[in-house]
Amino acid sequence: MKLDKLVGERFRERPAGCVIESHALMVRGGYMKGVANGIFSQYPPLRRVTRKLEQIIREEMDAIEGQEVSMPVVLPGALWEESGRYVSVGSELLRFQDRTGTPMVLGMTHEEAAVQLVREYGRTAARYPFMIYQIQTKFRDETRPRGGLIRVREFTMKDAYSFHTSQQDLERYYARCHRAYERIFARAGLPEVVSVASDSGMMGGSLSHEFMLLTPAGEDSVAVCGACGYRANVEAAACVAHNEPPAVLQPLQTVETPDAHTIEALCAFLHVIPAQCCKAVVYQKETDGSYVVLFLRGDLEANQTKLTNYLGCDVRPAAITPESGLCAGFIGPVGLCGGMTVLYDTSLQGTGNLVCGANRQGFHSTGLQLERDCGTVEYHDFAKLPDGGVCPVCGRPAIRVSRGVEVGNIFQLGAKYT
């Protein structure tokens, strides 16, 4: 077909509202058109591209004994209630009622539907193992769609579900899927895709790997060790902190620190470095609104995914009110009011002579040693692995953090859905 007959508008100028180059080029070239926030229509050139990608995926799935099926986009809420995800998944899952008042959802993933599809077939052990897959429309009500097709609400996804009679069989097939995904990205011409250990998130399960396309336009952070090759999503990477306990412990003293609300201001005022500070990060549980106070070393950031996994519920940054009993900017572990969950990051283990909040407006404490001043303390990993941090595998300070876009994911789900 001649170009002048090809449906779609093409532009010389960069369209307004396109933040990254790939989004601008696809709109300028007549590949797609926005319909709503995070929802796009595809013109013929993009359909040709996606058909070719789908063919590569089908060939690789068929090569590992996958069988293509089709499951509905609209699913009864009862299926998701059976797995517990109707309640546990947040507002990303679009829920509605049909004309009879029956709860329904728009599928964002199809674990429940896959189990329902083969529930009777799978009663005979001789039929295992088997794998079903589909290439189908999904809907995820993202809060911040961005980057054209990078983060959208409606999208096309290949999702596959394998069924096994033992963990050993699952692990063997997991390795086959991993290799199949590597072949898919190689055939699609994406050498920048790397496999990283990841957090399973709402999917559950014991093991997960993401396939990340390394690009400055990415929203995810990937930790890569230049020494041993370790790779992981920062959300799942263990944060290792080496501390040297001080030779002489100082007594706990309260000092006036006017206007030192931040770690930077505090360090400038007291002439210390962030690693000598114990900072507080405050959240609230989505379930009941109660406060969670996390203490960690001042040079590190809190990892909300790790915190959510530990607590077993979603959290949000806290709104600190006068009634909370917390003194924003001056929160410390000594003399902290009760009625809240208090947690300590492993980065504080083996430290001493720290600076922390004194739980009084305009005051901090120096000389903090947690075991001495707070009693028995239980440490857990709640921090993000920083750029230049210590590799959790080889122990060398060779971690580099890069940006990436998730283009694939595999999970070992165990018996969570079955």
C-alpha positions, 0 to 999 in steps of 0.5 A, a space after each residue: 500500500 502506498 503511504 498516502 493511502 495509509 490510515 493515520 496522521 503523521 507530523 513533523 513537529 514533536 507532539 505536546 505532552 510527549 515526555 520521552 522520545 519513543 512516545 513522540 516518535 510513535 505519535 509523529 510516525 502515525 503508529 498510535 493515537 491516544 484515546 484516554 489517559 494510558 489508553 491508545 488505539 493502534 494504527 496499521 504500522 503498529 499492528 504489523 509490528 505487534 503481529 510480528 512480536 506475537 508470532 515470535 512469542 507464539 513460536 517460543 511458547 509452542 517450543 516449550 509445549 505451551 498450548 494457546 487458549 483464550 480467557 475472558 477480559 471480564 471475570 466474576 469477582 467470585 474467582 478473585 474472592 476465592 484467591 483472596 485477591 479481590 480484597 488484597 489488590 488495590 484500586 489497580 483492579 477495576 471492579 464493577 457490577 453487572 446489571 444483576 448486581 454480581 461483582 465483576 472485574 476487568 482482568 489485569 492477570 489471569 491466574 484465577 481464570 487459568 485455574 478455573 479453566 483446567 480445574 476438572 482437566 487437572 484431576 488426573 495426575 497423568 495429565 501433568 505437567 502442562 502449560 497454557 498461554 494466551 495473548 490478550 487485552 488486560 486492564 490495570 488502572 494505573 495511577 500515573 500512566 506515562 511514556 506512551 506505551 511504557 506504562 499504560 492502563 490497557 495493554 496486550 500481554 502474553 501470560 502463561 500458566 504452567 501446572 506441575 505435581 512437584 516443586 522439582 518439576 516446577 523448577 525444571 520448567 521455570 528454567 526452560 521458561 527463563 531460556 525461552 524468554 531470553 530467546 524471545 528478546 534476542 529474536 526481537 532485537 533487544 540486547 539491552 534486556 537483562 534478567 534480574 531477581 525481583 519481588 513477587 509483589 501481589 502475585 505471591 510465590 517464592 521466586 521471581 525474575 524480571 526481564 528489564 530493558 535498560 534505558 534512562 527512560 525507565 522507572 524501575 531501578 536495577 542493581 548490577 554488581 560490576 565484580 560478580 555479575 549479581 543483578 536484582 531489582 532494587 526493590 528485592 536486592 538485599 542492602 548490606 551495610 558494614 559498620 565499625 563499632 566505635 572504640 569508646 561509647 559516648 553518653 546519650 546527650 540532648 542538644 539544641 538543633 534549631 531548624 535542623 529538620 532534615 539529615 542535610 541540615 542536621 549534618 551541617 549543624 553538628 558537623 557529622 556525616 549522614 552515616 553517623 545519623 539514625 533517621 526516622 521514616 514514618 508510614 501509616 498502614 492502609 488497613 487501620 491508619 496506624 503509624 509505622 516508624 522505621 529507623 535506618 542509617 541516615 545515608 540510606 533510603 527506605 524500601 517501601 516494598 520490603 516494608 510492605 512485605 514484612 508487615 503484610 499490608 500496604 502502607 502510605 507516607 504518614 500524615 503527621 498530626 499533633 494528635 499522633 504524638 510524633 514530632 516531625 523532623 525530630 523523631 528518635 527511638 528513645 522516649 518514643 510514644 507508644 501505640 505504633 509499630 517501631 522497626 529497625 533496619 539492619 544498617 543500624 546494627 553494630 553502630 554507636 555514637 549516633 545522632 537521632 531525634 530527641 522527640 522534642 521540637 528543635 532538639 536532637 540526641 547524640 551518643 545513641 547506642 541502640 542496645 544500651 539506650 533502647 533495650 533489645 532491638 530486632 533488626 530487619 532489612 528495610 533499606 534500598 541498595 544504593 549506587 556504590 553499595 556493597 554487593 550482597 553476593 560477593 561483598 564488594 562495594 561494586 554495585 551500580 544502579 541503572 534505570 530500566 523498564 520491565 518487559 517480562 516477568 516469571 514467577 514460581 507461584 507454588 500452590 498459592 492459586 491451586 
